[in-house]
Amino acid sequence: MATMQLQQCKICTQRKFNPSIGLICGITMEKPSFSGTCEQGELDDTEAIRLKKLQEEAADEEPSEGFFGAEKKGMKKGVLGGIVMMIIAAVWFFGGLAAGYIFYYPPILFVIGVIALIKGIIEGNLAGK
């Protein structure tokens, strides 16, 4: 299905969904095959508004920050984020140790927390920007 057709069919009152095919036309019960614009469909105002809100929310969200995304967010929280990361690391490490496991990531998280704490103190960032 062409992109233009898909955009129009997503907000049409005649849209249907077939699990084996995907989005289908409720009039023909087949994949849309029109060229240009469909003359038989009607705009579903509530669905159009819902999709527009979803697009705006997606545009406002920060892009994924990769593997260390949570740690980067914690570092942005300054002193408080550093302290929280250090507490999580200590509980995780000593909890695992008490259970007979040694986890290697908690010390790394603890160091990241120390860096965030020091950086937050230097910048005067106590609870996030």
One Martini backbone bead per residue (centre of mass of N, CA, C, O) as a GRO file, in nm:
protein
  129
    1MET     BB    1   0.097   0.035   0.023
    2ALA     BB    2   0.081   0.346  -0.006
    3THR     BB    3   0.142   0.614   0.185
    4MET     BB    4  -0.104   0.783   0.107
    5GLN     BB    5  -0.313   0.564   0.154
    6LEU     BB    6  -0.250   0.507   0.449
    7GLN     BB    7  -0.313   0.789   0.559
    8GLN     BB    8  -0.612   0.786   0.466
    9CYS     BB    9  -0.706   0.507   0.592
   10LYS     BB   10  -0.648   0.564   0.899
   11ILE     BB   11  -0.891   0.815   0.877
   12CYS     BB   12  -1.123   0.616   0.809
   13THR     BB   13  -1.448   0.488   0.856
   14GLN     BB   14  -1.390   0.219   0.655
   15ARG     BB   15  -1.195   0.081   0.819
   16LYS     BB   16  -1.002  -0.222   0.843
   17PHE     BB   17  -0.894  -0.542   0.994
   18ASN     BB   18  -0.660  -0.790   0.882
   19PRO     BB   19  -0.439  -1.012   1.010
   20SER     BB   20  -0.323  -1.116   0.720
   21ILE     BB   21  -0.310  -0.815   0.575
   22GLY     BB   22  -0.445  -0.568   0.730
   23LEU     BB   23  -0.530  -0.292   0.598
   24ILE     BB   24  -0.870  -0.232   0.498
   25CYS     BB   25  -1.148  -0.200   0.309
   26GLY     BB   26  -1.489  -0.185   0.392
   27ILE     BB   27  -1.604  -0.197   0.097
   28THR     BB   28  -1.401  -0.424  -0.052
   29MET     BB   29  -1.220  -0.609   0.144
   30GLU     BB   30  -0.943  -0.474   0.059
   31LYS     BB   31  -0.684  -0.349  -0.051
   32PRO     BB   32  -0.601  -0.059  -0.139
   33SER     BB   33  -0.630   0.071  -0.506
   34PHE     BB   34  -0.606   0.358  -0.525
   35SER     BB   35  -0.561   0.670  -0.692
   36GLY     BB   36  -0.476   0.919  -0.499
   37THR     BB   37  -0.800   0.956  -0.402
   38CYS     BB   38  -1.068   0.878  -0.205
   39GLU     BB   39  -1.424   0.906  -0.259
   40GLN     BB   40  -1.568   0.704  -0.031
   41GLY     BB   41  -1.448   0.824   0.205
   42GLU     BB   42  -1.431   0.917   0.556
   43LEU     BB   43  -1.366   1.123   0.809
   44ASP     BB   44  -1.205   1.054   1.122
   45ASP     BB   45  -1.175   1.280   1.358
   46THR     BB   46  -1.075   1.128   1.614
   47GLU     BB   47  -0.839   0.980   1.473
   48ALA     BB   48  -0.693   1.228   1.366
   49ILE     BB   49  -0.638   1.354   1.644
   50ARG     BB   50  -0.488   1.115   1.773
   51LEU     BB   51  -0.255   1.100   1.563
   52LYS     BB   52  -0.155   1.389   1.603
   53LYS     BB   53  -0.080   1.359   1.903
   54LEU     BB   54   0.125   1.128   1.865
   55GLN     BB   55   0.318   1.288   1.680
   56GLU     BB   56   0.378   1.518   1.882
   57GLU     BB   57   0.491   1.338   2.109
   58ALA     BB   58   0.720   1.210   1.940
   59ALA     BB   59   0.861   1.486   1.878
   60ASP     BB   60   0.914   1.563   2.190
   61GLU     BB   61   1.081   1.335   2.224
   62GLU     BB   62   1.357   1.188   2.296
   63PRO     BB   63   1.591   1.030   2.177
   64SER     BB   64   1.759   0.765   2.188
   65GLU     BB   65   2.056   0.700   2.406
   66GLY     BB   66   2.103   0.409   2.423
   67PHE     BB   67   2.266   0.208   2.641
   68PHE     BB   68   2.311   0.478   2.850
   69GLY     BB   69   2.035   0.632   2.897
   70ALA     BB   70   1.979   0.619   3.206
   71GLU     BB   71   2.250   0.744   3.293
   72LYS     BB   72   2.217   1.014   3.147
   73LYS     BB   73   1.965   1.097   3.302
   74GLY     BB   74   2.101   1.086   3.583
   75MET     BB   75   2.317   1.307   3.521
   76LYS     BB   76   2.101   1.539   3.479
   77LYS     BB   77   2.025   1.527   3.803
   78GLY     BB   78   2.287   1.533   3.943
   79VAL     BB   79   2.325   1.487   4.266
   80LEU     BB   80   2.074   1.310   4.298
   81GLY     BB   81   2.143   1.108   4.072
   82GLY     BB   82   2.414   1.013   4.192
   83ILE     BB   83   2.303   0.901   4.458
   84VAL     BB   84   2.103   0.701   4.338
   85MET     BB   85   2.309   0.533   4.177
   86MET     BB   86   2.479   0.448   4.424
   87ILE     BB   87   2.255   0.302   4.576
   88ILE     BB   88   2.181   0.097   4.360
   89ALA     BB   89   2.463  -0.027   4.338
   90ALA     BB   90   2.490  -0.123   4.633
   91VAL     BB   91   2.238  -0.299   4.650
   92TRP     BB   92   2.303  -0.481   4.410
   93PHE     BB   93   2.578  -0.587   4.503
   94PHE     BB   94   2.504  -0.684   4.801
   95GLY     BB   95   2.264  -0.858   4.718
   96GLY     BB   96   2.424  -1.049   4.534
   97LEU     BB   97   2.634  -1.136   4.744
   98ALA     BB   98   2.424  -1.262   4.943
   99ALA     BB   99   2.329  -1.467   4.699
  100GLY     BB  100   2.615  -1.548   4.541
  101TYR     BB  101   2.669  -1.292   4.357
  102ILE     BB  102   2.854  -1.125   4.091
  103PHE     BB  103   2.824  -0.806   3.981
  104TYR     BB  104   2.972  -0.583   3.736
  105TYR     BB  105   2.795  -0.316   3.708
  106PRO     BB  106   2.774  -0.158   3.981
  107PRO     BB  107   3.057  -0.021   3.979
  108ILE     BB  108   2.999   0.144   3.728
  109LEU     BB  109   2.753   0.293   3.842
  110PHE     BB  110   2.903   0.421   4.077
  111VAL     BB  111   3.098   0.592   3.908
  112ILE     BB  112   2.880   0.749   3.760
  113GLY     BB  113   2.763   0.871   4.023
  114VAL     BB  114   3.017   1.025   4.108
  115ILE     BB  115   3.035   1.200   3.856
  116ALA     BB  116   2.754   1.329   3.889
  117LEU     BB  117   2.808   1.453   4.166
  118ILE     BB  118   3.048   1.632   4.090
  119LYS     BB  119   2.915   1.779   3.852
  120GLY     BB  120   2.677   1.894   4.021
  121ILE     BB  121   2.849   2.062   4.216
  122ILE     BB  122   2.997   2.237   4.006
  123GLU     BB  123   2.714   2.335   3.860
  124GLY     BB  124   2.468   2.343   4.076
  125ASN     BB  125   2.314   2.056   4.038
  126LEU     BB  126   2.086   1.912   4.251
  127ALA     BB  127   1.783   1.825   4.073
  128GLY     BB  128   1.807   1.934   3.799
  129LYS     BB  129   1.717   2.102   3.486
   0.00000   0.00000   0.00000
